[in-house]
Amino acid sequence: MTSPLPRQLQLVDRDALIIAHCTERRVLHLGCTASPGHVEDQKAGRLLHEKLIRKASCLCGVDIDRDALAWLEERFPDQDFLVGDIEDRDFMLTLKGVTLT
């Protein structure tokens, strides 16, 4: 028999929580494409990056998946995107100089 969740634990809507913290803020969205499910997520209105576009004061998406980033850039041409591996220390050091305006 499994025990019930402790009272202090509660389920939250991940997107709502992230959006609440990002509203009217400058956001660097790591892993922005949500690949490989990005096409289906966008069709269903579940693509977090699209939600952030509407709420963040400034947004830059970063992802390693070039094809998925190209797909996002086609849909949101006025947004900023960077291709890079966030596990690559040298790439992450290049982000130190990025200014979101």
A tleap script that builds the chain and sets N, CA, C and O, in Angstrom:
source leaprc.protein.ff14SB
mol = sequence {
  NMET THR SER PRO LEU PRO ARG GLN LEU GLN
  LEU VAL ASP ARG ASP ALA LEU ILE ILE ALA
  HIE CYS THR GLU ARG ARG VAL LEU HIE LEU
  GLY CYS THR ALA SER PRO GLY HIE VAL GLU
  ASP GLN LYS ALA GLY ARG LEU LEU HIE GLU
  LYS LEU ILE ARG LYS ALA SER CYS LEU CYS
  GLY VAL ASP ILE ASP ARG ASP ALA LEU ALA
  TRP LEU GLU GLU ARG PHE PRO ASP GLN ASP
  PHE LEU VAL GLY ASP ILE GLU ASP ARG ASP
  PHE MET LEU THR LEU LYS GLY VAL THR LEU
  CTHR
}
set mol.1.N position { 0.836 -1.164 0.000 }
set mol.1.CA position { 0.000 0.000 0.000 }
set mol.1.C position { 0.900 1.253 0.000 }
set mol.1.O position { 1.873 1.341 0.748 }
set mol.2.N position { 0.544 2.197 -0.849 }
set mol.2.CA position { 1.326 3.423 -0.906 }
set mol.2.C position { 0.775 4.446 0.080 }
set mol.2.O position { -0.422 4.485 0.364 }
set mol.3.N position { 1.672 5.260 0.588 }
set mol.3.CA position { 1.230 6.282 1.535 }
set mol.3.C position { 0.828 7.542 0.775 }
set mol.3.O position { 1.372 7.815 -0.295 }
set mol.4.N position { -0.100 8.301 1.304 }
set mol.4.CA position { -0.507 9.542 0.639 }
set mol.4.C position { 0.618 10.572 0.696 }
set mol.4.O position { 1.526 10.470 1.520 }
set mol.5.N position { 0.545 11.556 -0.183 }
set mol.5.CA position { 1.539 12.630 -0.189 }
set mol.5.C position { 1.468 13.417 1.111 }
set mol.5.O position { 0.379 13.642 1.639 }
set mol.6.N position { 2.601 13.831 1.626 }
set mol.6.CA position { 2.573 14.688 2.815 }
set mol.6.C position { 1.772 15.960 2.531 }
set mol.6.O position { 1.704 16.404 1.385 }
set mol.7.N position { 1.185 16.531 3.535 }
set mol.7.CA position { 0.320 17.709 3.363 }
set mol.7.C position { 1.049 18.902 2.753 }
set mol.7.O position { 0.439 19.674 2.013 }
set mol.8.N position { 2.335 19.073 3.042 }
set mol.8.CA position { 3.038 20.239 2.539 }
set mol.8.C position { 3.350 20.148 1.048 }
set mol.8.O position { 3.668 21.164 0.431 }
set mol.9.N position { 3.265 18.951 0.452 }
set mol.9.CA position { 3.498 18.806 -0.979 }
set mol.9.C position { 2.203 19.094 -1.734 }
set mol.9.O position { 1.126 18.646 -1.339 }
set mol.10.N position { 2.322 19.839 -2.811 }
set mol.10.CA position { 1.154 20.088 -3.629 }
set mol.10.C position { 1.574 20.118 -5.083 }
set mol.10.O position { 2.690 20.527 -5.404 }
set mol.11.N position { 0.705 19.697 -5.944 }
set mol.11.CA position { 0.975 19.725 -7.369 }
set mol.11.C position { 0.769 21.144 -7.876 }
set mol.11.O position { -0.167 21.831 -7.467 }
set mol.12.N position { 1.644 21.573 -8.763 }
set mol.12.CA position { 1.512 22.906 -9.342 }
set mol.12.C position { 1.555 22.796 -10.860 }
set mol.12.O position { 2.083 21.833 -11.415 }
set mol.13.N position { 1.000 23.781 -11.503 }
set mol.13.CA position { 1.067 23.877 -12.954 }
set mol.13.C position { 2.426 24.477 -13.291 }
set mol.13.O position { 2.669 25.656 -13.033 }
set mol.14.N position { 3.305 23.676 -13.860 }
set mol.14.CA position { 4.681 24.098 -14.150 }
set mol.14.C position { 4.723 25.371 -14.985 }
set mol.14.O position { 5.435 26.315 -14.642 }
set mol.15.N position { 3.967 25.404 -16.077 }
set mol.15.CA position { 3.982 26.579 -16.947 }
set mol.15.C position { 3.496 27.820 -16.214 }
set mol.15.O position { 4.097 28.887 -16.335 }
set mol.16.N position { 2.416 27.689 -15.458 }
set mol.16.CA position { 1.875 28.839 -14.722 }
set mol.16.C position { 2.900 29.373 -13.724 }
set mol.16.O position { 3.038 30.586 -13.561 }
set mol.17.N position { 3.610 28.478 -13.063 }
set mol.17.CA position { 4.621 28.892 -12.094 }
set mol.17.C position { 5.765 29.630 -12.785 }
set mol.17.O position { 6.201 30.683 -12.317 }
set mol.18.N position { 6.245 29.086 -13.885 }
set mol.18.CA position { 7.334 29.718 -14.631 }
set mol.18.C position { 6.895 31.077 -15.166 }
set mol.18.O position { 7.624 32.061 -15.043 }
set mol.19.N position { 5.712 31.130 -15.756 }
set mol.19.CA position { 5.211 32.381 -16.317 }
set mol.19.C position { 5.035 33.429 -15.231 }
set mol.19.O position { 5.335 34.602 -15.456 }
set mol.20.N position { 4.560 33.036 -14.074 }
set mol.20.CA position { 4.390 33.985 -12.968 }
set mol.20.C position { 5.727 34.619 -12.585 }
set mol.20.O position { 5.783 35.803 -12.256 }
set mol.21.N position { 6.792 33.837 -12.628 }
set mol.21.CA position { 8.115 34.357 -12.271 }
set mol.21.C position { 8.762 35.155 -13.409 }
set mol.21.O position { 9.690 35.929 -13.175 }
set mol.22.N position { 8.274 34.968 -14.634 }
set mol.22.CA position { 8.889 35.606 -15.797 }
set mol.22.C position { 8.112 36.812 -16.331 }
set mol.22.O position { 8.624 37.545 -17.177 }
set mol.23.N position { 6.902 37.026 -15.857 }
set mol.23.CA position { 6.080 38.116 -16.363 }
set mol.23.C position { 6.764 39.463 -16.148 }
set mol.23.O position { 7.199 39.796 -15.045 }
set mol.24.N position { 6.845 40.230 -17.242 }
set mol.24.CA position { 7.464 41.562 -17.245 }
set mol.24.C position { 8.934 41.536 -16.827 }
set mol.24.O position { 9.444 42.506 -16.266 }
set mol.25.N position { 9.609 40.422 -17.104 }
set mol.25.CA position { 11.036 40.312 -16.783 }
set mol.25.C position { 11.802 39.942 -18.043 }
set mol.25.O position { 11.219 39.481 -19.025 }
set mol.26.N position { 13.107 40.147 -18.004 }
set mol.26.CA position { 13.987 39.719 -19.091 }
set mol.26.C position { 14.335 38.254 -18.846 }
set mol.26.O position { 14.799 37.886 -17.767 }
set mol.27.N position { 14.102 37.418 -19.872 }
set mol.27.CA position { 14.205 35.968 -19.687 }
set mol.27.C position { 15.128 35.342 -20.729 }
set mol.27.O position { 15.003 35.604 -21.926 }
set mol.28.N position { 16.043 34.522 -20.261 }
set mol.28.CA position { 16.861 33.674 -21.113 }
set mol.28.C position { 16.288 32.277 -20.952 }
set mol.28.O position { 16.462 31.646 -19.909 }
set mol.29.N position { 15.605 31.791 -21.984 }
set mol.29.CA position { 14.892 30.511 -21.915 }
set mol.29.C position { 15.768 29.392 -22.458 }
set mol.29.O position { 15.889 29.219 -23.671 }
set mol.30.N position { 16.379 28.634 -21.551 }
set mol.30.CA position { 17.256 27.520 -21.927 }
set mol.30.C position { 16.411 26.305 -22.274 }
set mol.30.O position { 15.503 25.936 -21.529 }
set mol.31.N position { 16.714 25.685 -23.409 }
set mol.31.CA position { 15.919 24.540 -23.862 }
set mol.31.C position { 14.575 24.988 -24.405 }
set mol.31.O position { 13.558 24.334 -24.173 }
set mol.32.N position { 14.566 26.088 -25.119 }
set mol.32.CA position { 13.324 26.758 -25.505 }
set mol.32.C position { 12.461 26.002 -26.507 }
set mol.32.O position { 11.262 26.268 -26.594 }
set mol.33.N position { 13.030 25.072 -27.263 }
set mol.33.CA position { 12.225 24.441 -28.318 }
set mol.33.C position { 11.309 23.339 -27.810 }
set mol.33.O position { 10.303 23.033 -28.449 }
set mol.34.N position { 11.636 22.742 -26.680 }
set mol.34.CA position { 10.870 21.600 -26.162 }
set mol.34.C position { 10.832 20.467 -27.178 }
set mol.34.O position { 9.869 19.703 -27.241 }
set mol.35.N position { 11.885 20.371 -27.965 }
set mol.35.CA position { 12.009 19.327 -28.976 }
set mol.35.C position { 12.164 17.965 -28.295 }
set mol.35.O position { 12.844 17.893 -27.272 }
set mol.36.N position { 11.585 16.907 -28.793 }
set mol.36.CA position { 10.992 16.749 -30.107 }
set mol.36.C position { 9.474 16.985 -30.162 }
set mol.36.O position { 8.890 16.807 -31.231 }
set mol.37.N position { 8.828 17.365 -29.101 }
set mol.37.CA position { 7.372 17.507 -29.123 }
set mol.37.C position { 6.884 18.906 -29.422 }
set mol.37.O position { 5.709 19.205 -29.209 }
set mol.38.N position { 7.764 19.779 -29.915 }
set mol.38.CA position { 7.426 21.190 -30.085 }
set mol.38.C position { 6.277 21.458 -31.055 }
set mol.38.O position { 5.465 22.350 -30.809 }
set mol.39.N position { 6.192 20.712 -32.139 }
set mol.39.CA position { 5.132 20.943 -33.127 }
set mol.39.C position { 3.767 20.643 -32.504 }
set mol.39.O position { 2.835 21.440 -32.613 }
set mol.40.N position { 3.663 19.500 -31.861 }
set mol.40.CA position { 2.399 19.119 -31.225 }
set mol.40.C position { 2.050 20.062 -30.074 }
set mol.40.O position { 0.889 20.428 -29.892 }
set mol.41.N position { 3.070 20.451 -29.298 }
set mol.41.CA position { 2.836 21.370 -28.186 }
set mol.41.C position { 2.315 22.713 -28.684 }
set mol.41.O position { 1.410 23.288 -28.080 }
set mol.42.N position { 2.877 23.216 -29.780 }
set mol.42.CA position { 2.435 24.502 -30.304 }
set mol.42.C position { 1.005 24.409 -30.829 }
set mol.42.O position { 0.201 25.314 -30.603 }
set mol.43.N position { 0.687 23.329 -31.523 }
set mol.43.CA position { -0.679 23.140 -32.038 }
set mol.43.C position { -1.693 23.080 -30.910 }
set mol.43.O position { -2.823 23.547 -31.056 }
set mol.44.N position { -1.287 22.500 -29.777 }
set mol.44.CA position { -2.200 22.335 -28.634 }
set mol.44.C position { -2.158 23.529 -27.676 }
set mol.44.O position { -2.861 23.530 -26.665 }
set mol.45.N position { -1.344 24.543 -27.982 }
set mol.45.CA position { -1.248 25.706 -27.100 }
set mol.45.C position { -0.432 25.460 -25.855 }
set mol.45.O position { -0.583 26.174 -24.863 }
set mol.46.N position { 0.441 24.449 -25.888 }
set mol.46.CA position { 1.234 24.091 -24.715 }
set mol.46.C position { 2.701 24.496 -24.816 }
set mol.46.O position { 3.483 24.159 -23.927 }
set mol.47.N position { 3.097 25.201 -25.860 }
set mol.47.CA position { 4.505 25.545 -26.047 }
set mol.47.C position { 4.882 26.677 -25.092 }
set mol.47.O position { 4.417 27.807 -25.244 }
set mol.48.N position { 5.713 26.373 -24.123 }
set mol.48.CA position { 6.080 27.339 -23.095 }
set mol.48.C position { 6.705 28.594 -23.703 }
set mol.48.O position { 6.404 29.702 -23.258 }
set mol.49.N position { 7.551 28.448 -24.691 }
set mol.49.CA position { 8.207 29.623 -25.262 }
set mol.49.C position { 7.174 30.593 -25.845 }
set mol.49.O position { 7.316 31.808 -25.700 }
set mol.50.N position { 6.165 30.080 -26.486 }
set mol.50.CA position { 5.113 30.944 -27.039 }
set mol.50.C position { 4.370 31.683 -25.924 }
set mol.50.O position { 4.011 32.851 -26.076 }
set mol.51.N position { 4.146 31.001 -24.817 }
set mol.51.CA position { 3.495 31.645 -23.666 }
set mol.51.C position { 4.387 32.741 -23.093 }
set mol.51.O position { 3.902 33.805 -22.708 }
set mol.52.N position { 5.685 32.482 -23.037 }
set mol.52.CA position { 6.625 33.468 -22.510 }
set mol.52.C position { 6.726 34.700 -23.409 }
set mol.52.O position { 6.934 35.809 -22.917 }
set mol.53.N position { 6.582 34.515 -24.712 }
set mol.53.CA position { 6.611 35.641 -25.643 }
set mol.53.C position { 5.551 36.669 -25.244 }
set mol.53.O position { 5.785 37.875 -25.319 }
set mol.54.N position { 4.407 36.190 -24.829 }
set mol.54.CA position { 3.295 37.087 -24.468 }
set mol.54.C position { 3.478 37.743 -23.109 }
set mol.54.O position { 2.829 38.752 -22.832 }
set mol.55.N position { 4.347 37.202 -22.244 }
set mol.55.CA position { 4.440 37.694 -20.864 }
set mol.55.C position { 5.764 38.359 -20.499 }
set mol.55.O position { 5.777 39.317 -19.726 }
set mol.56.N position { 6.861 37.873 -21.035 }
set mol.56.CA position { 8.170 38.420 -20.670 }
set mol.56.C position { 8.377 39.783 -21.329 }
set mol.56.O position { 7.886 40.021 -22.433 }
set mol.57.N position { 9.096 40.668 -20.663 }
set mol.57.CA position { 9.386 41.976 -21.268 }
set mol.57.C position { 10.432 41.838 -22.369 }
set mol.57.O position { 10.454 42.628 -23.312 }
set mol.58.N position { 11.287 40.844 -22.248 }
set mol.58.CA position { 12.311 40.560 -23.241 }
set mol.58.C position { 12.631 39.075 -23.130 }
set mol.58.O position { 12.711 38.534 -22.027 }
set mol.59.N position { 12.814 38.419 -24.269 }
set mol.59.CA position { 12.985 36.969 -24.257 }
set mol.59.C position { 14.013 36.549 -25.295 }
set mol.59.O position { 13.986 37.010 -26.435 }
set mol.60.N position { 14.911 35.677 -24.891 }
set mol.60.CA position { 15.871 35.067 -25.807 }
set mol.60.C position { 15.844 33.565 -25.567 }
set mol.60.O position { 16.037 33.106 -24.441 }
set mol.61.N position { 15.606 32.803 -26.623 }
set mol.61.CA position { 15.559 31.347 -26.512 }
set mol.61.C position { 16.877 30.715 -26.905 }
set mol.61.O position { 17.514 31.139 -27.870 }
set mol.62.N position { 17.288 29.701 -26.159 }
set mol.62.CA position { 18.532 28.981 -26.422 }
set mol.62.C position { 18.213 27.490 -26.506 }
set mol.62.O position { 17.493 26.946 -25.668 }
set mol.63.N position { 18.764 26.841 -27.536 }
set mol.63.CA position { 18.573 25.396 -27.660 }
set mol.63.C position { 19.685 24.823 -28.524 }
set mol.63.O position { 20.320 25.545 -29.293 }
set mol.64.N position { 19.916 23.531 -28.394 }
set mol.64.CA position { 20.939 22.845 -29.174 }
set mol.64.C position { 20.382 22.308 -30.502 }
set mol.64.O position { 21.142 22.009 -31.423 }
set mol.65.N position { 19.062 22.191 -30.589 }
set mol.65.CA position { 18.398 21.602 -31.760 }
set mol.65.C position { 18.204 22.662 -32.848 }
set mol.65.O position { 17.264 23.455 -32.791 }
set mol.66.N position { 19.098 22.666 -33.833 }
set mol.66.CA position { 19.057 23.676 -34.901 }
set mol.66.C position { 17.756 23.623 -35.699 }
set mol.66.O position { 17.191 24.664 -36.033 }
set mol.67.N position { 17.285 22.432 -36.000 }
set mol.67.CA position { 16.066 22.308 -36.800 }
set mol.67.C position { 14.852 22.847 -36.042 }
set mol.67.O position { 14.017 23.542 -36.620 }
set mol.68.N position { 14.757 22.532 -34.768 }
set mol.68.CA position { 13.637 23.024 -33.968 }
set mol.68.C position { 13.724 24.540 -33.791 }
set mol.68.O position { 12.698 25.219 -33.778 }
set mol.69.N position { 14.943 25.076 -33.653 }
set mol.69.CA position { 15.106 26.528 -33.557 }
set mol.69.C position { 14.697 27.206 -34.863 }
set mol.69.O position { 14.059 28.258 -34.837 }
set mol.70.N position { 15.052 26.621 -35.992 }
set mol.70.CA position { 14.643 27.181 -37.286 }
set mol.70.C position { 13.124 27.197 -37.385 }
set mol.70.O position { 12.542 28.150 -37.903 }
set mol.71.N position { 12.484 26.149 -36.892 }
set mol.71.CA position { 11.023 26.060 -36.890 }
set mol.71.C position { 10.438 27.190 -36.036 }
set mol.71.O position { 9.478 27.841 -36.447 }
set mol.72.N position { 11.015 27.425 -34.844 }
set mol.72.CA position { 10.545 28.514 -33.980 }
set mol.72.C position { 10.781 29.878 -34.632 }
set mol.72.O position { 9.917 30.753 -34.572 }
set mol.73.N position { 11.936 30.057 -35.248 }
set mol.73.CA position { 12.257 31.329 -35.883 }
set mol.73.C position { 11.289 31.657 -37.017 }
set mol.73.O position { 10.962 32.823 -37.238 }
set mol.74.N position { 10.829 30.625 -37.740 }
set mol.74.CA position { 9.844 30.840 -38.800 }
set mol.74.C position { 8.521 31.358 -38.225 }
set mol.74.O position { 7.870 32.212 -38.826 }
set mol.75.N position { 8.138 30.848 -37.085 }
set mol.75.CA position { 6.869 31.231 -36.471 }
set mol.75.C position { 6.953 32.542 -35.686 }
set mol.75.O position { 5.967 33.270 -35.572 }
set mol.76.N position { 8.120 32.831 -35.156 }
set mol.76.CA position { 8.303 34.020 -34.329 }
set mol.76.C position { 9.547 34.788 -34.806 }
set mol.76.O position { 10.551 34.848 -34.096 }
set mol.77.N position { 9.475 35.374 -36.012 }
set mol.77.CA position { 10.668 36.004 -36.596 }
set mol.77.C position { 11.174 37.230 -35.846 }
set mol.77.O position { 12.326 37.624 -36.031 }
set mol.78.N position { 10.361 37.832 -35.022 }
set mol.78.CA position { 10.796 39.020 -34.282 }
set mol.78.C position { 11.427 38.677 -32.932 }
set mol.78.O position { 11.746 39.573 -32.150 }
set mol.79.N position { 11.606 37.389 -32.659 }
set mol.79.CA position { 12.197 36.942 -31.398 }
set mol.79.C position { 13.670 36.601 -31.577 }
set mol.79.O position { 14.124 36.337 -32.690 }
set mol.80.N position { 14.415 36.609 -30.467 }
set mol.80.CA position { 15.846 36.288 -30.493 }
set mol.80.C position { 16.073 34.837 -30.085 }
set mol.80.O position { 15.489 34.348 -29.118 }
set mol.81.N position { 16.933 34.160 -30.842 }
set mol.81.CA position { 17.267 32.768 -30.552 }
set mol.81.C position { 18.767 32.561 -30.716 }
set mol.81.O position { 19.405 33.205 -31.548 }
set mol.82.N position { 19.321 31.659 -29.917 }
set mol.82.CA position { 20.722 31.271 -30.012 }
set mol.82.C position { 20.821 29.761 -30.061 }
set mol.82.O position { 20.109 29.062 -29.339 }
set mol.83.N position { 21.706 29.253 -30.913 }
set mol.83.CA position { 21.991 27.820 -30.954 }
set mol.83.C position { 23.170 27.574 -30.043 }
set mol.83.O position { 24.200 28.236 -30.162 }
set mol.84.N position { 23.026 26.615 -29.122 }
set mol.84.CA position { 24.139 26.293 -28.247 }
set mol.84.C position { 23.814 25.163 -27.295 }
set mol.84.O position { 22.652 24.842 -27.045 }
set mol.85.N position { 24.857 24.580 -26.779 }
set mol.85.CA position { 24.761 23.471 -25.826 }
set mol.85.C position { 24.995 24.026 -24.425 }
set mol.85.O position { 26.102 24.458 -24.104 }
set mol.86.N position { 23.966 24.014 -23.599 }
set mol.86.CA position { 24.097 24.592 -22.261 }
set mol.86.C position { 24.995 23.756 -21.345 }
set mol.86.O position { 25.343 24.194 -20.249 }
set mol.87.N position { 25.370 22.553 -21.792 }
set mol.87.CA position { 26.319 21.750 -21.029 }
set mol.87.C position { 27.763 22.056 -21.417 }
set mol.87.O position { 28.698 21.532 -20.812 }
set mol.88.N position { 27.941 22.907 -22.429 }
set mol.88.CA position { 29.268 23.311 -22.889 }
set mol.88.C position { 29.676 24.570 -22.124 }
set mol.88.O position { 29.089 25.636 -22.312 }
set mol.89.N position { 30.669 24.440 -21.276 }
set mol.89.CA position { 31.109 25.547 -20.424 }
set mol.89.C position { 31.487 26.776 -21.243 }
set mol.89.O position { 31.137 27.896 -20.872 }
set mol.90.N position { 32.198 26.581 -22.356 }
set mol.90.CA position { 32.621 27.714 -23.180 }
set mol.90.C position { 31.411 28.459 -23.752 }
set mol.90.O position { 31.398 29.689 -23.791 }
set mol.91.N position { 30.408 27.719 -24.191 }
set mol.91.CA position { 29.201 28.372 -24.694 }
set mol.91.C position { 28.527 29.174 -23.587 }
set mol.91.O position { 28.129 30.319 -23.801 }
set mol.92.N position { 28.402 28.585 -22.422 }
set mol.92.CA position { 27.743 29.289 -21.315 }
set mol.92.C position { 28.522 30.545 -20.923 }
set mol.92.O position { 27.919 31.547 -20.539 }
set mol.93.N position { 29.836 30.502 -21.013 }
set mol.93.CA position { 30.627 31.694 -20.703 }
set mol.93.C position { 30.367 32.811 -21.711 }
set mol.93.O position { 30.450 33.989 -21.363 }
set mol.94.N position { 30.052 32.450 -22.959 }
set mol.94.CA position { 29.737 33.482 -23.952 }
set mol.94.C position { 28.427 34.186 -23.591 }
set mol.94.O position { 28.219 35.332 -23.989 }
set mol.95.N position { 27.559 33.533 -22.861 }
set mol.95.CA position { 26.275 34.145 -22.478 }
set mol.95.C position { 26.441 35.190 -21.392 }
set mol.95.O position { 25.543 36.005 -21.178 }
set mol.96.N position { 27.573 35.182 -20.702 }
set mol.96.CA position { 27.796 36.180 -19.651 }
set mol.96.C position { 27.704 37.594 -20.197 }
set mol.96.O position { 27.305 38.512 -19.482 }
set mol.97.N position { 28.067 37.772 -21.448 }
set mol.97.CA position { 28.046 39.100 -22.038 }
set mol.97.C position { 26.740 39.454 -22.730 }
set mol.97.O position { 26.598 40.568 -23.235 }
set mol.98.N position { 25.793 38.542 -22.764 }
set mol.98.CA position { 24.524 38.795 -23.446 }
set mol.98.C position { 23.674 39.738 -22.604 }
set mol.98.O position { 23.468 39.511 -21.412 }
set mol.99.N position { 23.193 40.782 -23.231 }
set mol.99.CA position { 22.317 41.725 -22.556 }
set mol.99.C position { 20.937 41.633 -23.191 }
set mol.99.O position { 20.778 41.817 -24.398 }
set mol.100.N position { 19.956 41.348 -22.370 }
set mol.100.CA position { 18.576 41.290 -22.863 }
set mol.100.C position { 17.975 42.681 -22.718 }
set mol.100.O position { 17.841 43.208 -21.614 }
set mol.101.N position { 17.617 43.261 -23.857 }
set mol.101.CA position { 17.044 44.608 -23.823 }
set mol.101.C position { 15.622 44.622 -24.316 }
set mol.101.O position { 14.991 45.679 -24.352 }
savepdb mol mol.pdb
quit
